[in-house]
Amino acid sequence: MNALIIRHGRVVDPANQIDEARDVAVVDGRIADLRDIPPEAKPEEVDAKGLVVCPGLIDMHVHLREPGRADQETIASGTRAAAHGGFTTVVCMPNTKPPADTAGTVEFIKAHARDKGVVHVVPTGCITIGSQGEQLAEIGSLKRAGVAAITDDGHCVQNNEIMRRAIEYAKMFSLPVLDHCQDANLSASGVVNEGYWSTALGLHGWPAIAEEIMVSRDCMLAELADWKLHIQHVSTAGSVRIVREARDRGVRVSAEVTPHHLALADETVKSYDTNLKMNPPLRSARDVEALRQGIRDGVIEVLASDHAPHCSYEKEVEFDYAPFGIVGLETELGIFATELVHKGVISLSRMIAMLTINPARILQLDAGTLGKGAVADITLMDPDREWVVNRDEFASLSRNTPFHGWKLKGKAVMTIVAGRIVWRE
């Protein structure tokens, strides 16, 4: 018998409405009662005094880059970064090389995750072949291979008929659909939010409507099919309004927001730092406030990183030519705690729910709870711990972050996966 006892912590488990001081016991990789551990077992004990003990955090929007771009990130390095950030489960996007549009690529990811990963890796599959938006992938085969959802993340399906059929087929196989909402014609060559700063800086503007028109389409198609659709990295006030109105009608739509869209506005791009080049782009201060209000109201249910690693040389070019995206697994908990909890937008329990049970429910994962018998994925965090981001200490292979040198409040200090301590500070 392998046993572990976490003592003296503040246990916050939103799935079971628990927020109190208590001990947590683990036996053979699962949550147990203290009385289930016989005296002769000699369990390892962890003193969590002054710490929050919660279900293992889940990030449902991560790019691990393998197969295809092991110079940017690998499953091994990406899952180490996740563990350092307090995450026990990551949901990886299918825009690999080759794309995860076949069972074979999905099996490759699963096998590498078993061999080299230190946290749980949940794969997704493409909506269309090659994420080209032209022909549906074999959704049934992807389901049998073990994907938790389908998405063409980074390549929004432009054809409305194909997207309709994708949602209908996904419903047949009980697979949620995740969508990166972007009208390719409206966004065109845009690299920053269309507005004052795009004009002042001489950079191509990317209008909010390019996102909002696809959010609206997706909500209508989800309503037509009566199926679950999740909007990835919402960034505009209009998108929040559309999702709110759809949910009020009973549409089965959910949404997520990233740390960078909460902590940064488009004005910061005046530095021309390519680490501020995002997809979707950083929006106006008004949009940032709308995102916060959407979180406060419960319209936005999930927090996620959109962890997108790139090599340093790829970002060391003119703004127009740099790739979109930043790394986020190791900084997101601190940013969310700083921007949402310590600024009074939501409670600590709400933030934890948005990083645990909410994504688990949307993706139908056996995770996100400390209920008896559950897999013992556990995160220990110090919500009041102040620390400074140092990209040179990242476990990720990439360093593309605009948060280097930021002082944050809130940090994971231990990550436990299936009862095994995989990282501790």
BAROGU-262100 format. One line per 8 residues: number of its first residue (from 1); their letters; for each residue x, y, z of C-alpha. Coordinates in Angstrom, 1 decimal. Layout:
N
NUM> a> X Y Z | ...
//
This chain:
425
1> mnaliirh> 0.0 0.0 0.0 | 1.3 3.5 -1.0 | -0.2 6.2 1.2 | 0.1 9.9 1.6 | -1.4 12.3 4.1 | -1.6 16.1 3.6 | -2.1 17.7 6.9 | -3.2 21.2 8.2
9> grvvdpan> -4.2 22.6 4.9 | -7.2 24.7 3.8 | -9.0 22.3 1.5 | -10.9 24.0 -1.3 | -12.9 21.6 -3.4 | -15.6 23.4 -5.4 | -17.0 20.2 -6.8 | -18.1 19.1 -3.3
17> qideardv> -18.7 22.6 -1.9 | -15.8 22.2 0.6 | -13.7 25.1 1.9 | -12.4 24.2 5.3 | -9.4 23.1 7.3 | -9.0 19.3 7.1 | -6.5 16.6 6.2 | -6.5 14.8 2.9
25> avvdgria> -5.5 11.1 2.6 | -4.3 9.2 -0.4 | -4.1 5.4 -0.8 | -2.8 3.8 -3.9 | -3.3 6.9 -6.0 | -6.8 7.7 -5.0 | -8.5 10.0 -2.4 | -9.3 8.0 0.7
33> dlrdippe> -10.4 8.4 4.3 | -7.8 8.6 7.0 | -9.2 5.5 8.6 | -8.5 3.6 5.4 | -4.8 3.8 6.2 | -3.6 1.1 8.5 | -1.0 2.1 11.1 | 1.6 -0.2 9.6
41> akpeevda> 1.4 1.6 6.3 | 3.7 4.4 7.4 | 2.3 7.0 5.0 | 4.4 9.9 3.8 | 3.1 13.1 5.4 | 3.1 16.6 3.9 | 2.6 19.7 6.1 | 0.3 22.1 4.3
49> kglvvcpg> 0.0 24.6 7.0 | -0.7 28.0 5.5 | -1.4 26.4 2.1 | -4.5 25.8 0.0 | -5.1 22.1 -1.0 | -7.3 21.8 -4.1 | -8.0 19.3 -6.9 | -5.2 19.2 -9.5
57> lidmhvhl> -5.5 22.1 -11.9 | -6.6 21.5 -15.4 | -5.6 23.6 -18.4 | -7.8 22.8 -21.4 | -5.9 24.9 -23.9 | -2.2 23.9 -24.4 | 0.1 23.5 -27.3 | 2.7 20.8 -26.7
65> repgradq> 4.1 21.0 -30.3 | 5.0 17.3 -30.4 | 5.0 15.7 -33.0 | 6.7 18.2 -35.3 | 8.3 21.1 -33.4 | 10.4 19.6 -30.6 | 12.6 22.7 -30.8 | 9.7 24.7 -29.4
73> etiasgtr> 8.3 22.2 -26.9 | 8.0 18.5 -26.2 | 5.6 16.5 -24.3 | 8.3 16.0 -21.6 | 9.2 19.7 -21.3 | 5.6 20.9 -21.6 | 4.3 18.6 -18.9 | 7.2 19.6 -16.6
81> aaahggft> 6.2 23.2 -17.1 | 2.6 22.2 -16.3 | 3.7 20.6 -13.1 | 5.7 23.7 -12.1 | 2.6 25.7 -12.6 | 0.4 23.4 -10.5 | -1.4 21.7 -13.3 | -2.0 18.0 -13.2
89> tvvcmpnt> -3.9 17.7 -16.5 | -3.3 19.5 -19.8 | -5.5 19.3 -22.9 | -3.3 19.5 -25.9 | -4.4 21.1 -29.2 | -4.2 19.1 -32.5 | -2.2 21.6 -34.6 | 0.9 19.5 -34.5
97> kppadtag> 3.0 18.4 -37.6 | 1.4 16.2 -38.8 | -2.0 17.4 -37.4 | -3.9 15.1 -35.0 | -6.5 14.4 -37.6 | -6.0 10.6 -37.6 | -6.1 7.9 -34.9 | -2.4 7.3 -35.5
105> tvefikah> -1.2 10.7 -34.5 | -3.5 10.6 -31.5 | -1.9 7.3 -30.4 | 1.5 8.8 -30.9 | 0.7 11.6 -28.5 | -0.8 9.2 -26.0 | 2.2 6.9 -26.1 | 4.7 9.7 -25.7
113> ardkgvvh> 2.6 11.1 -22.8 | 2.7 7.7 -21.1 | 6.5 7.4 -21.5 | 7.6 11.0 -21.0 | 4.9 13.0 -19.5 | 4.8 13.9 -15.8 | 1.1 15.0 -15.7 | -2.0 13.7 -17.5
121> vvptgcit> -2.1 14.6 -21.2 | -5.6 14.6 -22.8 | -5.4 14.9 -26.6 | -7.9 16.6 -28.9 | -8.5 15.9 -32.6 | -9.0 18.0 -35.7 | -12.4 19.0 -36.9 | -11.2 18.9 -40.5
129> igsqgeql> -8.5 17.0 -42.4 | -5.3 18.9 -41.9 | -7.3 21.7 -40.2 | -7.8 23.0 -43.7 | -11.6 23.5 -43.2 | -12.5 21.6 -46.3 | -13.4 18.0 -45.3 | -14.4 16.6 -42.0
137> aeigslkr> -11.9 14.4 -40.2 | -12.9 10.9 -39.2 | -14.5 12.0 -36.0 | -15.6 8.4 -35.0 | -12.0 7.2 -35.3 | -10.7 10.1 -33.3 | -13.2 9.3 -30.6 | -12.2 5.7 -30.4
145> agvaaitd> -8.5 6.8 -30.3 | -9.3 8.7 -27.1 | -9.7 12.4 -27.9 | -11.7 14.5 -25.5 | -12.9 17.0 -28.0 | -12.5 18.2 -31.6 | -11.1 21.6 -32.7 | -9.2 23.2 -35.5
153> dghcvqnn> -7.6 25.6 -33.0 | -5.7 28.3 -34.8 | -7.6 27.6 -38.0 | -11.3 28.5 -37.5 | -13.6 26.6 -39.9 | -14.8 29.2 -42.3 | -17.4 27.2 -44.1 | -20.7 27.3 -42.2
161> eimrraie> -22.1 24.1 -43.6 | -19.0 22.2 -42.7 | -19.1 23.6 -39.1 | -22.7 22.7 -38.8 | -22.0 19.1 -39.8 | -19.0 19.0 -37.5 | -21.2 19.9 -34.5 | -23.9 17.4 -35.5
169> yakmfslp> -21.4 14.6 -35.9 | -19.6 15.5 -32.7 | -23.0 15.2 -30.9 | -23.4 11.6 -32.3 | -20.1 10.7 -30.6 | -20.6 12.8 -27.5 | -17.6 15.0 -28.2 | -17.5 18.7 -27.3
177> vldhcqda> -16.5 21.1 -30.0 | -13.9 23.7 -29.2 | -13.6 26.7 -31.6 | -11.0 29.4 -32.2 | -13.3 32.1 -33.5 | -11.8 34.1 -36.4 | -13.2 35.3 -39.7 | -10.2 35.0 -41.9
185> nlsasgvv> -11.4 37.7 -44.4 | -12.2 40.3 -41.7 | -8.9 39.6 -39.8 | -6.9 39.4 -43.0 | -3.3 40.6 -42.3 | -4.1 42.0 -38.9 | -1.5 41.7 -36.1 | -2.9 44.0 -33.4
193> negywsta> -6.4 45.1 -32.3 | -8.0 47.5 -34.7 | -8.3 50.9 -33.0 | -6.2 53.9 -31.9 | -3.0 52.0 -31.2 | -3.0 50.1 -34.5 | -3.3 53.4 -36.3 | -0.7 55.2 -34.1
201> lglhgwpa> 1.8 52.3 -34.4 | 1.3 51.7 -38.2 | 0.4 48.1 -37.6 | -2.4 46.2 -39.5 | -5.6 46.2 -37.4 | -7.6 43.1 -36.5 | -11.2 44.2 -35.7 | -13.2 42.8 -32.9
209> iaeeimvs> -16.0 41.9 -35.3 | -13.7 39.2 -36.8 | -14.1 37.3 -33.6 | -17.6 38.2 -32.8 | -19.2 37.2 -36.1 | -17.8 33.7 -35.6 | -18.9 33.5 -32.0 | -22.4 34.5 -33.1
217> rdcmlael> -22.3 31.8 -35.8 | -21.1 29.1 -33.4 | -23.8 30.0 -30.9 | -26.5 29.7 -33.5 | -25.2 26.4 -34.8 | -24.9 25.0 -31.3 | -28.5 26.1 -30.7 | -29.6 24.4 -33.9
225> adwklhiq> -27.8 21.1 -33.1 | -28.5 21.4 -29.3 | -25.0 20.4 -28.6 | -22.0 21.6 -26.5 | -19.7 24.1 -28.0 | -16.8 25.9 -26.2 | -15.5 29.2 -27.4 | -11.7 29.4 -26.9
233> hvstagsv> -9.8 32.5 -25.7 | -12.7 35.0 -25.8 | -11.2 38.5 -26.1 | -13.9 41.1 -26.8 | -16.8 42.8 -25.1 | -19.1 41.8 -28.0 | -18.1 38.1 -27.7 | -19.0 38.2 -23.9
241> rivreard> -22.4 39.8 -24.8 | -23.1 37.2 -27.5 | -22.2 34.3 -25.2 | -24.3 35.8 -22.4 | -27.4 36.1 -24.6 | -27.0 32.6 -26.0 | -26.7 31.1 -22.5 | -29.8 33.0 -21.4
249> rgvrvsae> -31.6 31.3 -24.3 | -30.4 27.9 -23.1 | -27.7 27.3 -25.7 | -25.1 24.8 -24.6 | -22.1 27.2 -25.0 | -19.2 27.8 -22.7 | -16.2 30.1 -22.9 | -12.7 30.6 -21.6
257> vtphhlal> -10.4 33.5 -21.1 | -6.6 33.6 -21.0 | -4.3 35.4 -18.5 | -2.8 37.8 -21.1 | -6.3 39.0 -22.2 | -7.1 39.8 -18.6 | -3.8 41.4 -17.6 | -2.8 43.3 -20.7
265> adetvksy> -4.5 45.8 -23.1 | -3.6 46.9 -26.6 | -1.8 50.0 -25.4 | 1.1 47.8 -24.2 | 1.9 46.9 -27.8 | 3.4 50.4 -28.2 | 6.7 48.8 -27.1 | 6.7 46.7 -30.3
273> dtnlkmnp> 7.6 43.7 -28.1 | 6.7 40.7 -30.3 | 6.0 38.8 -27.1 | 2.8 40.9 -27.0 | 1.7 39.5 -30.4 | -1.3 37.3 -29.6 | -4.1 35.5 -31.5 | -6.6 36.9 -30.9
281> plrsardv> -4.8 40.2 -30.3 | -4.7 42.1 -27.0 | -7.8 44.2 -27.0 | -8.9 47.6 -25.5 | -9.2 48.4 -21.8 | -13.0 48.3 -22.3 | -12.8 44.8 -23.6 | -10.6 43.8 -20.7
289> ealrqgir> -13.2 45.1 -18.2 | -15.9 43.2 -20.1 | -14.0 40.0 -19.7 | -13.6 40.6 -16.0 | -17.4 41.3 -15.8 | -18.1 38.1 -17.7 | -16.0 36.1 -15.2 | -17.7 37.9 -12.3
297> dgvievla> -21.2 37.0 -13.8 | -20.3 33.4 -14.5 | -20.7 33.9 -18.3 | -17.1 32.8 -18.7 | -16.6 29.5 -16.9 | -13.1 28.5 -17.7 | -9.6 29.9 -17.3 | -6.9 28.6 -19.6
305> sdhaphcs> -3.4 29.5 -20.8 | -3.3 29.0 -24.6 | 0.3 28.0 -23.9 | 2.0 28.6 -27.2 | 5.8 28.1 -27.2 | 8.0 29.6 -29.8 | 11.8 29.6 -30.2 | 13.5 32.9 -29.3
313> yekevefd> 14.8 33.5 -32.9 | 11.2 33.2 -34.2 | 10.1 36.2 -32.1 | 13.3 38.2 -32.8 | 11.9 39.7 -36.0 | 9.7 42.6 -37.1 | 6.3 42.6 -35.4 | 4.5 41.8 -38.6
321> yapfgivg> 6.5 38.6 -39.2 | 6.6 37.2 -35.6 | 4.4 34.2 -34.8 | 1.4 34.7 -32.5 | 1.4 33.5 -28.9 | 3.2 33.2 -25.6 | 4.0 30.5 -23.1 | 1.7 30.5 -20.1
329> letelgif> 1.7 27.3 -18.0 | 4.1 28.5 -15.4 | 2.7 32.0 -15.0 | -1.1 31.6 -15.4 | -2.0 30.7 -11.8 | -0.1 33.7 -10.5 | -1.7 36.0 -13.0 | -5.2 34.7 -12.4
337> atelvhkg> -4.7 35.0 -8.6 | -3.3 38.5 -8.9 | -5.8 39.8 -11.4 | -9.0 38.1 -10.3 | -8.7 37.0 -6.6 | -6.5 39.8 -5.1 | -8.3 42.5 -7.1 | -11.7 41.2 -5.8
345> vislsrmi> -13.2 40.1 -9.1 | -14.0 36.6 -7.8 | -13.3 34.4 -4.8 | -10.4 31.9 -4.5 | -13.0 29.1 -4.6 | -14.4 30.4 -7.9 | -11.0 30.7 -9.5 | -10.2 27.1 -8.5
353> amltinpa> -13.6 25.9 -9.9 | -12.7 27.6 -13.2 | -9.4 25.7 -13.3 | -10.8 22.3 -12.1 | -14.3 21.1 -12.1 | -15.6 23.4 -14.8 | -13.2 22.2 -17.5 | -13.6 18.6 -16.3
361> rilqldag> -17.4 18.9 -16.7 | -17.2 20.4 -20.1 | -14.8 17.8 -21.4 | -16.3 14.9 -19.4 | -13.0 14.2 -17.6 | -12.7 12.0 -14.5 | -10.9 14.9 -12.7 | -11.4 18.1 -10.9
369> tlgkgava> -12.5 16.7 -7.5 | -11.1 15.5 -4.1 | -14.1 13.3 -3.5 | -13.4 9.9 -2.0 | -12.3 7.4 -4.7 | -11.2 10.1 -7.2 | -7.8 10.0 -8.8 | -5.5 11.8 -6.3
377> ditlmdpd> -4.5 14.7 -8.5 | -3.8 17.5 -6.1 | -2.3 21.0 -6.2 | -0.9 22.8 -3.1 | -0.7 26.5 -3.5 | 0.1 29.6 -1.5 | -2.4 32.2 -2.6 | -0.5 35.0 -0.8
385> rewvvnrd> 3.0 34.1 -2.0 | 4.7 37.0 -3.8 | 7.2 36.1 -6.5 | 8.8 37.5 -9.6 | 8.6 35.9 -13.0 | 12.0 34.8 -14.3 | 11.8 33.3 -17.8 | 15.3 31.9 -17.4
393> efaslsrn> 14.0 29.5 -14.8 | 11.1 28.1 -16.9 | 10.8 24.4 -17.4 | 9.4 25.0 -20.8 | 11.8 24.9 -23.7 | 10.6 28.4 -24.8 | 10.9 31.8 -23.2 | 8.4 33.9 -25.1
401> tpfhgwkl> 6.6 35.7 -22.4 | 5.8 39.4 -21.8 | 5.6 38.8 -18.0 | 9.3 38.5 -17.3 | 10.0 40.6 -14.2 | 6.4 40.9 -13.2 | 5.7 40.6 -9.5 | 2.7 38.2 -8.9
409> kgkavmti> 0.8 37.1 -5.8 | -0.2 33.4 -5.7 | 1.9 30.4 -6.6 | 1.8 26.6 -6.7 | 4.3 24.9 -4.4 | 3.5 21.2 -4.9 | 1.9 19.1 -7.6 | 0.7 15.6 -7.0
417> vagrivwr> -0.4 13.3 -9.9 | -2.2 10.1 -9.1 | -0.9 10.2 -5.6 | 2.7 10.8 -6.6 | 4.6 14.0 -5.9 | 5.9 15.1 -9.3 | 7.1 18.5 -8.4 | 7.7 20.5 -5.2
425> e> 9.3 23.9 -4.8
//
